């Protein structure tokens, strides 16, 4: 007796773009339920990064994992292979964040005269008051969040487009979609082009390596610089 993942039809199943939308649906549903638990009171930093963001991210991860159960082998379907060389992605992500942050500062100072709103998540993370809150922020933004977003945008969407349209379209569309989802926060419009650049770099790494390890590491390194900067400013 065979399981669904062992059948010949399941072996041939490929990711479809709609699967990424389904994963985002799980993400929205989990986030809505998480917010419903902590509201109507004002959401604290601990609640946001210790409960809402992890539940939201784990909702997307669970959605992708559930769909991957019908694909064989499931680890290949999720591209969850990691090599020691992927850890260089942390340095790549950190360097990319520093370089793009410099470009952003130049643009803000030269065009907007230094006055732009912060992303809501950045504002929330910047008011951490204790060591435990800092651990929650770091875990959410450096570990859980990047893993969830890479599974959806590079693990599912990019690879679905790769089969149908080739690497160029797959990398560009997944990068633009990745940047666009952040526009759910209206204050994120200024960083959206920079996030698209980050998406292009991560997408190219997935196409080149055939796995998500390097992409997740780049994303984590990118966010790590932000988290360290926020903690430095809030602690000064």
Backbone as CSV, one residue per row, in Angstrom:
resi,resn,N_x,N_y,N_z,CA_x,CA_y,CA_z,C_x,C_y,C_z
1,UNK,0.854,-1.199,0.000,0.000,0.000,0.000,0.882,1.238,0.000
2,UNK,0.614,2.167,-0.856,1.475,3.339,-1.013,0.795,4.561,-0.446
3,UNK,1.620,5.498,0.005,1.115,6.785,0.489,0.984,7.726,-0.683
4,UNK,0.277,8.852,-0.521,0.127,9.805,-1.624,1.449,10.280,-2.166
5,UNK,2.434,10.431,-1.275,3.717,10.929,-1.741,4.505,9.915,-2.528
6,UNK,4.085,8.602,-2.441,4.824,7.565,-3.153,4.243,7.271,-4.522
7,UNK,3.091,7.801,-4.855,2.458,7.467,-6.118,3.156,8.162,-7.265
8,UNK,3.138,7.549,-8.460,3.790,8.160,-9.617,3.239,9.542,-9.929
9,UNK,1.920,9.743,-9.754,1.363,11.051,-10.070,1.896,12.121,-9.132
10,UNK,2.112,11.731,-7.844,2.640,12.718,-6.898,4.070,13.076,-7.235
11,UNK,4.848,12.089,-7.734,6.235,12.358,-8.091,6.330,13.434,-9.160
12,UNK,5.340,13.469,-10.034,5.396,14.400,-11.156,4.800,15.763,-10.807
13,UNK,4.215,15.880,-9.631,3.567,17.138,-9.283,4.607,18.222,-9.070
14,UNK,4.361,19.356,-9.649,5.247,20.505,-9.510,4.501,21.602,-8.746
15,UNK,5.266,22.480,-8.150,4.655,23.643,-7.514,3.989,24.517,-8.577
16,UNK,2.899,25.150,-8.194,2.194,26.096,-9.054,2.182,27.457,-8.375
17,UNK,2.116,28.556,-9.138,2.050,29.880,-8.496,0.924,29.992,-7.489
18,UNK,-0.209,29.322,-7.747,-1.340,29.404,-6.821,-0.987,28.797,-5.473
19,UNK,-0.022,27.889,-5.442,0.393,27.309,-4.164,1.018,28.366,-3.260
20,UNK,1.733,29.323,-3.851,2.297,30.420,-3.061,1.176,31.275,-2.477
21,UNK,0.121,31.495,-3.268,-1.024,32.259,-2.757,-1.705,31.514,-1.614
22,UNK,-1.784,30.201,-1.724,-2.378,29.408,-0.639,-1.543,29.535,0.631
23,UNK,-0.216,29.492,0.476,0.667,29.630,1.638,0.494,31.000,2.284
24,UNK,0.356,32.034,1.449,0.110,33.375,1.989,-1.252,33.449,2.676
25,UNK,-2.204,32.679,2.173,-3.508,32.605,2.833,-3.379,32.042,4.237
26,UNK,-2.571,30.996,4.385,-2.293,30.447,5.711,-1.605,31.500,6.575
27,UNK,-0.710,32.265,5.979,0.023,33.324,6.695,-0.945,34.376,7.231
28,UNK,-1.865,34.837,6.366,-2.853,35.841,6.771,-3.792,35.287,7.840
29,UNK,-4.241,34.054,7.654,-5.169,33.455,8.614,-4.521,33.318,9.988
30,UNK,-3.291,32.800,10.016,-2.594,32.634,11.287,-2.351,33.980,11.958
31,UNK,-1.967,34.990,11.157,-1.739,36.318,11.719,-3.013,36.924,12.269
32,UNK,-4.122,36.754,11.562,-5.402,37.287,12.020,-5.821,36.647,13.332
33,UNK,-5.669,35.325,13.424,-6.029,34.624,14.659,-5.124,35.053,15.810
34,UNK,-3.835,35.236,15.509,-2.895,35.648,16.555,-3.240,37.037,17.075
35,UNK,-3.537,37.950,16.158,-3.938,39.294,16.583,-5.240,39.261,17.381
36,UNK,-6.153,38.382,17.006,-7.427,38.286,17.721,-7.215,37.869,19.168
37,UNK,-6.170,37.101,19.418,-5.880,36.652,20.776,-5.366,37.803,21.640
38,UNK,-4.501,38.648,21.085,-3.859,39.707,21.884,-4.634,41.015,21.887
39,UNK,-5.539,41.220,20.936,-6.366,42.428,20.925,-7.574,42.206,21.824
40,UNK,-8.288,43.236,22.270,-8.222,44.641,21.834,-7.196,45.483,22.578
41,UNK,-6.488,44.897,23.545,-5.458,45.673,24.234,-4.332,46.017,23.271
42,UNK,-3.577,47.055,23.578,-2.447,47.430,22.742,-1.425,46.301,22.731
43,UNK,-0.948,45.963,21.541,-0.023,44.842,21.390,1.371,45.273,21.833
44,UNK,1.920,44.573,22.805,3.254,44.900,23.299,4.314,44.303,22.389
45,UNK,5.560,44.733,22.585,6.669,44.181,21.794,6.788,42.682,22.026
46,UNK,6.648,42.256,23.274,6.739,40.833,23.582,5.640,40.038,22.905
47,UNK,4.425,40.562,22.899,3.316,39.857,22.252,3.494,39.807,20.741
48,UNK,3.972,40.919,20.167,4.141,40.964,18.719,5.192,39.975,18.244
49,UNK,6.387,40.024,18.874,7.490,39.191,18.399,7.583,37.833,19.099
50,UNK,6.877,37.695,20.216,6.876,36.411,20.898,5.684,35.554,20.553
51,UNK,4.652,36.172,19.939,3.449,35.403,19.626,2.937,35.656,18.206
52,UNK,2.634,36.916,17.880,1.980,37.211,16.604,2.870,36.843,15.422
53,UNK,4.103,37.385,15.386,4.988,37.112,14.251,5.339,35.626,14.144
54,UNK,5.690,34.940,15.255,5.958,33.499,15.127,4.752,32.698,14.651
55,UNK,3.567,32.992,15.180,2.372,32.252,14.751,2.093,32.498,13.274
56,UNK,2.234,33.750,12.860,2.025,34.100,11.457,3.010,33.353,10.556
57,UNK,4.279,33.369,10.935,5.310,32.709,10.135,5.116,31.203,10.124
58,UNK,4.810,30.634,11.291,4.603,29.190,11.365,3.361,28.768,10.593
59,UNK,2.384,29.675,10.471,1.219,29.376,9.643,1.608,29.184,8.196
60,UNK,2.484,30.070,7.675,2.961,29.922,6.298,3.797,28.659,6.136
61,UNK,4.675,28.391,7.105,5.515,27.186,7.040,4.641,25.934,7.049
62,UNK,3.629,25.919,7.920,2.732,24.765,7.996,1.963,24.577,6.688
63,UNK,1.534,25.709,6.087,0.815,25.606,4.819,1.665,25.004,3.716
64,UNK,2.908,25.451,3.618,3.812,24.899,2.601,4.108,23.432,2.887
65,UNK,4.364,23.108,4.157,4.660,21.719,4.517,3.470,20.807,4.225
66,UNK,2.274,21.302,4.461,1.069,20.502,4.197,0.934,20.217,2.705
67,UNK,1.174,21.217,1.875,1.093,20.991,0.430,2.225,20.099,-0.063
68,UNK,3.379,20.175,0.598,4.530,19.382,0.164,4.362,17.904,0.459
69,UNK,3.389,17.538,1.314,3.235,16.139,1.684,2.856,15.265,0.490
70,UNK,2.270,15.865,-0.550,1.863,15.113,-1.736,2.932,15.115,-2.819
71,UNK,4.087,15.637,-2.477,5.179,15.672,-3.439,6.316,14.825,-2.907
72,UNK,6.949,14.060,-3.759,7.945,13.101,-3.305,9.273,13.321,-4.011
73,UNK,10.387,13.267,-3.254,10.450,13.300,-1.795,10.183,14.705,-1.273
74,UNK,9.607,14.809,-0.082,9.139,16.110,0.400,10.288,17.072,0.648
75,UNK,11.469,16.572,1.027,12.595,17.486,1.256,13.030,18.150,-0.048
76,UNK,12.970,17.413,-1.143,13.280,18.019,-2.433,12.193,19.010,-2.838
77,UNK,10.944,18.692,-2.505,9.851,19.604,-2.833,10.020,20.935,-2.111
78,UNK,10.534,20.893,-0.891,10.744,22.112,-0.122,12.120,22.725,-0.344
79,UNK,12.999,22.005,-1.053,14.376,22.453,-1.288,15.116,22.691,0.023
80,UNK,14.787,21.894,1.035,15.363,22.095,2.362,16.700,21.372,2.516
81,UNK,17.613,21.696,1.642,18.961,21.151,1.745,19.904,22.284,2.119
82,UNK,20.773,22.009,3.062,21.703,23.024,3.554,23.121,22.474,3.459
83,UNK,24.030,23.280,2.935,25.446,22.927,2.864,26.236,23.901,3.729
84,UNK,27.419,23.453,4.187,28.245,24.333,5.014,28.557,25.650,4.296
85,UNK,28.702,25.571,2.981,29.029,26.777,2.212,27.912,27.809,2.262
86,UNK,26.698,27.371,2.628,25.577,28.315,2.667,25.729,29.352,3.763
87,UNK,26.557,29.072,4.768,26.707,30.020,5.867,27.361,31.323,5.419
88,UNK,28.033,31.291,4.266,28.590,32.541,3.739,27.469,33.530,3.417
89,UNK,26.257,32.999,3.281,25.108,33.854,3.023,24.870,34.875,4.127
90,UNK,25.230,34.532,5.362,25.094,35.501,6.448,25.920,36.746,6.171
91,UNK,27.164,36.520,5.708,28.023,37.659,5.373,27.509,38.395,4.149
92,UNK,27.009,37.642,3.169,26.454,38.274,1.974,25.265,39.156,2.328
93,UNK,24.381,38.635,3.164,23.201,39.394,3.550,23.554,40.628,4.347
94,UNK,24.513,40.484,5.266,24.930,41.629,6.068,25.559,42.710,5.194
95,UNK,26.424,42.295,4.273,27.069,43.263,3.383,26.040,43.944,2.486
96,UNK,25.062,43.180,2.023,24.015,43.746,1.171,23.183,44.766,1.949
97,UNK,22.862,44.450,3.182,22.083,45.382,4.009,22.857,46.668,4.252
98,UNK,24.122,46.570,4.553,24.942,47.753,4.802,25.035,48.613,3.541
99,UNK,25.261,47.957,2.398,25.369,48.699,1.141,24.068,49.366,0.756
100,UNK,22.961,48.630,0.869,21.667,49.207,0.504,21.234,50.279,1.502
101,UNK,21.592,50.094,2.779,21.260,51.114,3.774,21.979,52.419,3.460
102,UNK,23.213,52.312,2.996,23.957,53.525,2.618,23.272,54.233,1.453
103,UNK,22.855,53.460,0.452,22.141,54.040,-0.690,20.858,54.715,-0.217
104,UNK,20.138,54.048,0.705,18.886,54.609,1.210,19.131,55.922,1.948
105,UNK,20.182,55.966,2.754,20.503,57.195,3.493,20.797,58.335,2.529
106,UNK,21.554,58.046,1.484,21.878,59.081,0.493,20.603,59.607,-0.165
107,UNK,19.697,58.681,-0.521,18.443,59.089,-1.168,17.582,59.903,-0.214
108,UNK,17.474,59.421,1.024,16.639,60.111,2.004,17.172,61.509,2.281
109,UNK,18.478,61.624,2.442,19.068,62.927,2.734,18.985,63.867,1.535
110,UNK,19.205,63.318,0.341,19.248,64.172,-0.840,17.898,64.520,-1.416
111,UNK,16.948,63.589,-1.338,15.649,63.794,-1.975,14.568,64.163,-0.964
112,UNK,14.573,63.470,0.172,13.500,63.670,1.144,13.945,64.475,2.367
113,UNK,15.172,64.967,2.333,15.690,65.824,3.393,15.634,65.159,4.769
114,UNK,15.881,63.863,4.778,16.036,63.127,6.034,14.759,62.810,6.772
115,UNK,13.605,62.996,6.159,12.341,62.770,6.855,11.512,61.710,6.143
116,UNK,11.536,60.491,6.702,10.731,59.407,6.170,10.236,58.542,7.334
117,UNK,9.025,57.973,7.212,8.511,57.125,8.290,9.211,55.768,8.304
118,UNK,9.308,55.181,9.492,9.849,53.837,9.632,8.757,52.806,9.396
119,UNK,9.156,51.584,9.019,8.215,50.486,8.947,7.659,50.234,10.345
120,UNK,6.413,49.764,10.401,5.782,49.508,11.688,6.557,48.470,12.490
121,UNK,7.040,47.434,11.831,7.783,46.391,12.544,9.099,46.927,13.089
122,UNK,9.711,47.872,12.357,10.950,48.487,12.833,10.681,49.349,14.059
123,UNK,9.597,50.121,14.020,9.234,50.931,15.175,8.972,50.059,16.392
124,UNK,8.275,48.944,16.175,7.960,48.053,17.295,9.224,47.433,17.876
125,UNK,10.134,47.021,17.005,11.363,46.392,17.470,12.283,47.375,18.172
126,UNK,12.176,48.641,17.828,13.090,49.638,18.370,12.772,50.027,19.803
127,UNK,11.603,49.597,20.331,11.229,49.970,21.695,11.377,48.802,22.662
128,UNK,12.196,47.815,22.318,12.448,46.708,23.229,13.115,47.236,24.494
129,UNK,12.636,46.746,25.630,13.125,47.286,26.895,13.917,46.282,27.721
130,UNK,13.808,45.014,27.447,14.493,44.008,28.248,15.185,42.974,27.402
131,UNK,16.021,42.184,28.048,16.781,41.156,27.333,15.863,40.120,26.704
132,UNK,14.782,39.757,27.410,13.879,38.748,26.874,13.192,39.243,25.612
133,UNK,12.758,40.517,25.622,12.151,41.097,24.421,13.138,41.075,23.251
134,UNK,14.398,41.349,23.544,15.411,41.346,22.486,15.592,39.951,21.893
135,UNK,15.519,38.940,22.740,15.617,37.560,22.248,14.441,37.247,21.334
136,UNK,13.249,37.689,21.724,12.057,37.442,20.909,12.156,38.148,19.563
137,UNK,12.598,39.405,19.569,12.753,40.163,18.325,13.770,39.477,17.416
138,UNK,14.925,39.112,17.977,15.977,38.492,17.182,15.521,37.164,16.606
139,UNK,14.845,36.355,17.410,14.379,35.047,16.929,13.367,35.203,15.810
140,UNK,12.448,36.142,15.970,11.401,36.339,14.962,11.954,36.886,13.655
141,UNK,12.843,37.894,13.756,13.309,38.585,12.557,14.507,37.915,11.889
142,UNK,15.259,37.121,12.632,16.467,36.522,12.060,16.287,35.050,11.728
143,UNK,15.384,34.376,12.438,15.234,32.925,12.240,13.884,32.575,11.618
144,UNK,12.809,32.823,12.355,11.493,32.325,11.929,10.979,33.060,10.694
145,UNK,11.057,34.391,10.711,10.554,35.179,9.581,11.241,34.863,8.269
146,UNK,12.582,34.901,8.209,13.273,34.558,6.963,12.967,33.152,6.467
147,UNK,12.877,32.186,7.379,12.573,30.812,6.956,11.210,30.735,6.288
148,UNK,10.208,31.402,6.885,8.859,31.367,6.324,8.796,32.067,4.974
149,UNK,9.378,33.251,4.884,9.308,34.017,3.638,10.072,33.328,2.509
150,UNK,11.202,32.716,2.835,11.956,32.019,1.787,11.233,30.776,1.301
151,UNK,10.572,30.070,2.195,9.790,28.910,1.764,8.704,29.320,0.777
152,UNK,8.020,30.429,1.069,6.913,30.869,0.216,7.423,31.438,-1.107
153,UNK,8.352,32.397,-1.037,8.721,33.149,-2.239,9.814,32.473,-3.073
154,UNK,10.751,31.812,-2.453,11.789,31.121,-3.219,11.549,29.613,-3.283
155,UNK,11.008,29.032,-2.212,10.772,27.594,-2.216,9.601,27.178,-3.082
156,UNK,8.543,28.004,-3.087,7.338,27.660,-3.851,7.202,28.519,-5.103
157,UNK,7.068,29.842,-4.923,6.762,30.706,-6.067,7.864,30.675,-7.117
158,UNK,9.099,30.900,-6.720,10.192,30.916,-7.698,10.284,29.590,-8.448
159,UNK,10.202,28.490,-7.720,10.371,27.188,-8.364,9.171,26.819,-9.228
160,UNK,7.982,27.329,-8.875,6.821,27.129,-9.742,7.002,27.870,-11.061
161,UNK,7.504,29.103,-10.985,7.730,29.895,-12.193,8.922,29.376,-12.986
162,UNK,9.892,28.799,-12.296,11.087,28.289,-12.955,10.741,27.199,-13.965
163,UNK,9.824,26.332,-13.588,9.427,25.223,-14.465,8.717,25.742,-15.709
164,UNK,7.920,26.793,-15.539,7.060,27.259,-16.629,7.674,28.379,-17.473
165,UNK,8.509,29.216,-16.859,8.962,30.420,-17.561,10.473,30.610,-17.582
166,UNK,11.225,29.784,-16.893,12.666,29.923,-16.912,13.187,30.786,-15.781
167,UNK,14.510,30.799,-15.586,15.103,31.459,-14.413,14.912,32.966,-14.360
168,UNK,15.002,33.661,-15.500,14.919,35.124,-15.459,13.571,35.584,-14.943
169,UNK,12.496,35.081,-15.518,11.152,35.457,-15.081,10.925,35.022,-13.642
170,UNK,11.356,33.810,-13.305,11.144,33.292,-11.955,11.806,34.169,-10.905
171,UNK,13.047,34.559,-11.149,13.781,35.373,-10.179,13.146,36.752,-10.047
172,UNK,12.824,37.374,-11.179,12.277,38.732,-11.133,10.882,38.770,-10.509
173,UNK,10.012,37.870,-10.911,8.641,37.887,-10.389,8.635,37.572,-8.904
174,UNK,9.418,36.598,-8.471,9.450,36.260,-7.047,10.027,37.411,-6.232
175,UNK,11.007,38.130,-6.793,11.594,39.277,-6.076,10.585,40.409,-5.935
176,UNK,9.854,40.692,-7.019,8.856,41.766,-6.980,7.716,41.403,-6.028
177,UNK,7.290,40.133,-6.050,6.227,39.695,-5.144,6.685,39.791,-3.693
178,UNK,7.925,39.436,-3.444,8.498,39.520,-2.101,8.504,40.970,-1.601
179,UNK,8.909,41.891,-2.448,8.904,43.308,-2.063,7.479,43.818,-1.893
180,UNK,6.580,43.386,-2.771,5.203,43.900,-2.755,4.463,43.499,-1.490
181,UNK,4.722,42.293,-0.965,3.986,41.852,0.225,4.309,42.740,1.414
182,UNK,5.484,43.345,1.414,5.851,44.237,2.517,5.089,45.561,2.452
183,UNK,4.473,45.847,1.318,3.709,47.081,1.180,2.376,47.018,1.917
184,UNK,2.083,45.872,2.552,0.937,45.834,3.452,1.129,46.840,4.586
185,UNK,2.391,47.129,4.869,2.727,48.249,5.750,2.951,49.465,4.855
186,UNK,2.070,50.460,4.876,2.210,51.622,3.972,3.546,52.337,4.104
187,UNK,4.169,52.255,5.288,5.439,52.943,5.490,6.618,52.229,4.845
188,UNK,6.373,51.044,4.268,7.468,50.261,3.694,7.774,50.634,2.247
189,UNK,7.049,51.613,1.700,7.222,51.913,0.275,8.645,52.340,-0.065
190,UNK,9.311,53.020,0.859,10.648,53.527,0.551,11.682,52.411,0.483
191,UNK,11.456,51.325,1.243,12.429,50.228,1.240,12.053,49.119,0.262
192,UNK,10.872,49.208,-0.354,10.427,48.155,-1.269,11.416,47.905,-2.419
193,UNK,11.957,48.956,-3.072,12.949,48.689,-4.123,14.194,47.965,-3.603
194,UNK,14.605,48.284,-2.373,15.768,47.619,-1.795,15.457,46.157,-1.494
195,UNK,14.228,45.890,-1.057,13.823,44.512,-0.808,13.736,43.723,-2.114
196,UNK,13.370,44.396,-3.194,13.360,43.737,-4.504,14.772,43.339,-4.912
197,UNK,15.749,44.204,-4.629,17.148,43.869,-4.915,17.573,42.664,-4.085
198,UNK,17.208,42.674,-2.804,17.495,41.519,-1.948,16.862,40.258,-2.525
199,UNK,15.622,40.365,-2.984,14.948,39.218,-3.581,15.643,38.701,-4.823
200,UNK,16.169,39.611,-5.636,16.906,39.198,-6.832,18.154,38.398,-6.461
201,UNK,18.870,38.881,-5.453,20.091,38.185,-5.022,19.749,36.800,-4.488
202,UNK,18.734,36.723,-3.639,18.366,35.432,-3.053,17.814,34.483,-4.111
203,UNK,17.021,35.010,-5.031,16.496,34.167,-6.089,17.582,33.586,-6.973
204,UNK,18.563,34.400,-7.315,19.681,33.899,-8.124,20.456,32.816,-7.403
205,UNK,20.572,32.936,-6.084,21.272,31.910,-5.318,20.508,30.589,-5.314
206,UNK,19.188,30.666,-5.231,18.376,29.443,-5.278,18.492,28.773,-6.642
207,UNK,18.445,29.572,-7.694,18.585,29.019,-9.041,19.960,28.371,-9.207
208,UNK,20.991,29.015,-8.658,22.345,28.510,-8.831,22.620,27.267,-7.989
209,UNK,22.128,27.248,-6.745,22.448,26.142,-5.842,21.392,25.044,-5.833
210,UNK,20.159,25.386,-6.202,19.087,24.408,-6.177,18.549,24.128,-4.778
211,UNK,18.862,24.982,-3.808,18.385,24.786,-2.432,18.151,26.145,-1.780
212,UNK,17.457,26.107,-0.628,17.091,27.338,0.063,18.093,27.762,1.130
213,UNK,19.039,26.912,1.458,19.956,27.209,2.550,20.660,28.540,2.406
214,UNK,21.216,28.812,1.230,21.939,30.059,1.008,20.984,31.257,1.069
215,UNK,19.804,31.096,0.508,18.824,32.177,0.487,18.370,32.544,1.898
216,UNK,18.079,31.532,2.719,17.662,31.791,4.101,18.787,32.482,4.865
217,UNK,20.034,32.049,4.644,21.171,32.659,5.336,21.349,34.122,4.929
218,UNK,21.187,34.432,3.647,21.290,35.820,3.189,20.209,36.667,3.845
219,UNK,18.995,36.151,3.864,17.872,36.868,4.468,18.133,37.105,5.957
220,UNK,18.640,36.077,6.638,18.939,36.204,8.063,20.038,37.233,8.304
221,UNK,21.088,37.207,7.486,22.175,38.174,7.634,21.715,39.591,7.373
222,UNK,20.829,39.752,6.398,20.258,41.066,6.080,19.495,41.613,7.279
223,UNK,18.626,40.779,7.867,17.842,41.220,9.011,18.688,41.383,10.266
224,UNK,19.755,40.594,10.364,20.625,40.675,11.532,21.207,42.078,11.698
225,UNK,21.641,42.669,10.600,22.206,44.017,10.664,21.155,45.009,11.159
226,UNK,19.933,44.861,10.671,18.846,45.741,11.115,18.603,45.594,12.608
227,UNK,18.548,44.348,13.075,18.276,44.091,14.486,19.390,44.663,15.365
228,UNK,20.635,44.437,14.969,21.768,44.968,15.747,21.712,46.495,15.788
229,UNK,21.406,47.122,14.646,21.308,48.574,14.599,20.195,49.089,15.509
230,UNK,19.047,48.411,15.498,17.937,48.824,16.346,18.291,48.703,17.823
231,UNK,18.922,47.600,18.190,19.289,47.398,19.587,20.339,48.427,20.022
232,UNK,21.245,48.766,19.105,22.276,49.746,19.429,21.654,51.122,19.690
233,UNK,20.709,51.497,18.813,20.058,52.802,18.967,19.194,52.842,20.218
234,UNK,18.412,51.773,20.456,17.521,51.767,21.612,18.284,51.698,22.925
235,UNK,19.520,51.172,22.872,20.291,51.056,24.094,21.148,52.252,24.385
236,UNK,21.212,53.190,23.425,22.063,54.364,23.622,21.338,55.471,24.393
